[in-house]
């Protein structure tokens, strides 16, 4: 069995394993703010929704440069629909469930990235670059999940929905253009963008639910 036989079979795990690792790290310090079964459920729902989004995107690839705008709109509205339900409104836990939903959603795009790369040779460098870049997608989807969850928690859904679209567009543009010009190796740079966005959302937004709780405790004292 050669490299090109192994990669497609392992590609889904190449997405799910990093996503679960990021989720495990991301949940540290938030004990008591979420239910484990809901985290697991939102992660699985994210995978299912990611598959749906991926199928739609593969079918509509022929729209060309429009995907730079339309794919972020599609992906973020799908995630928002899953989070914007009555029992999650104004709940701090929604931010955490947004993280797990987003990471599950993003895990699907590792195999999709490999498919879209359309490998014709067994280039380990090319495959490795795309896989590393796809971790950037997982981070981006996790980050935008946090932001959408925060918007639902705060009751400012439209504001944060448009914010995640603006954050997502440069990422999609780079992914599309590197594929269009056959320079997929440079997709490795996507991991840095994903790391920056994830750092911002987890440190500047997600941690706010801890600050809110601490302020309430101080008032009670």
N, C-alpha and C positions, 0 to 999 in steps of 0.2 A: 504493500500500500504506500503510495507516494504522498507527498505533502499536500497536494491539491485534493486528495481523497479524504485526508484527515481534517483539514480546516473547516469545510462545511459542516461536518458532523459535530465538531467541538464548538462551533461559533456561538451557539446559544449560551453555552456555559461560560464562554469568554465574556459574555455580557452580564449574566446573572451573578456570577461569583464576585466580580468587582462591585456590582451594585449592592449586594448583600454586605460586603465588607464596609463600604462607605456608610451604609445604613447603620451597621453595628457601631461604628465610630461616632456617627452623627447623633445617636441616641444617648450617648454617655452624658450624664448630668441631668437628664430629663425624667428620671424615674418618678412615677406618680403622676406624670402629665399625660399619660397615654395608656391604652389597653393593648397588650401584646397581640391579642387576636385581631384587633382592628388594624394594627400595623401590618400584620401578615396579610390580612384581607385586602388592604389598600395596595400592598405591593403586588399581589396577584391580579387585582383589578387593573393596576397600571400595566402589567404585562399584556393582558387581554386587549386593553385599549391601544397599547403600542402596536400590537399586531394589526388591529383594525386600521390605525393611521398609516402604518407601513404599506399595507395592501393598497389603500387609496392612493398613496404617493407613488407607488410603483406603477399603478395603472395610469396615472396622470403625468408621468414624467415628460411626455411629449409637449407640455405647455411651455417648456424652455425656461427662460429667465424669470418668468412669473412665479416659479416655485420659491424664489428667494423671499417673496412676501407672503404668498399663499400658504406655504407649508407651515411657517410659524403660526399663522392665524389658525390653521386647522388643528395643529398639535395642541396649542394652548387652550383653544375652546373646548376640545375633547376633555382635557384634564380639568378645566374649570367646571364643566358640566358634572363631573364626578364629585367634585368638592362642594359645589354650591347646592347643597341640600339642606333642608330646614334644620335638622338636628345638629348640623355642624356650624351653623351661624353663631357668631359671637363666642365660639368655643376656642380656648387656647390650644387644645389638642389638634385642632384642624391644621395648624401650622406643621405639626409633626406628621400627621397623616398626608399632608401635601408633599412632604419630603419622601415618604415611603412610596406614595403613588408615582411621583416623578421618577424615582430611581427604578421602579419596576417598568415604567414606560420607556425609560432610556435604555434599559438592558436589551430591549428588542433590537436596537439599532446597530449593535455590533455585527450580527449576521447580515443585516440589511446593508451595512457599509461594505462588507466583503463582497456581497452580491453585486452591488452597484459599481464596485471597482472593476468588475469584469476581467479578472486576471487571465492573461493568456500565457504567462510564464510562471515558473515557480520562484518568484522573487521574494526571498525571505525579508529583505529590507522593505519592500513595498507592503507586504502583508503586515509586518510588524508596525510600520508607520500608520497604516489604516486602523489597526487594532488599538494602538495607543491613542490615536485621534478619536476613536469611538468611545474611549473612556472619558474624553472631554464631553461627548454627547451625554453620557450618563450623568456627569457632574452638572451640566447645563440643565438637563431635565429635572434633576433633583433640586437644583437651586430655584428654577422657575416654579416648581411645585411648592416650595417653601413660600415664595412670594405670593402665589395665588392663594395658598392657605392663609397667609397673613391678611390678604385682602378680604377674604371671606370672614375671618375672625374680626376684622375691624369694621366690616360693613362698607368697605370701599372697593367693591369688586371691579368696576370699570377702570378705575385709576390704576390698579395693579395689573389688570389684564393687559392694558395698553403698554404698561411698563415692561412686562415679560416679552411682548411682541418686539418692542424696540431692542431688548437685550438679545433676542433670538435671531433677528434678521442678519446681523453681521456674521454670526456663526454659520447660518445656512448659506449665505453668499460665498463665504470662503470654501465651504464644502462643495458647493456646486461648481464654482469657478476652477478649483483644483482638479475636479473630475473632468470638466469640459476641456481643459487644456492639457489633460493627461499628465498632471504633476501631483498625483495622489500622495507621493512621499511627503509633501509639505502639510498634509493633513495632521501630521504629528503635532503641529503647532496648536491645534485646536484644544489640546489638553491644558495649555496655559490659560486660554480664555475661559475654559470651563472651571479651572481652579480659582481664577479671580472672581468669577460670578458666584461660585459656590461659597467662597470665603465671605463675600459681601452678604449674601442672603443668610448664611448660618450665624455669622457674628454680629451683623447689624439688625437683622429682623427676628430670626428665630430666638435669639437670646433675650429679646424684649419680653417674651412671655415669662421668663425668669424674673426680670426686673419688675414686671407688673405684680407678680406674686409677692416679691420681697417688700414692695411698697405697701401692699395690703397688710402684711404681717407687722410692719412697723407702725401702721396706723392703729391696728388692734392692740399693740403693746401700749 
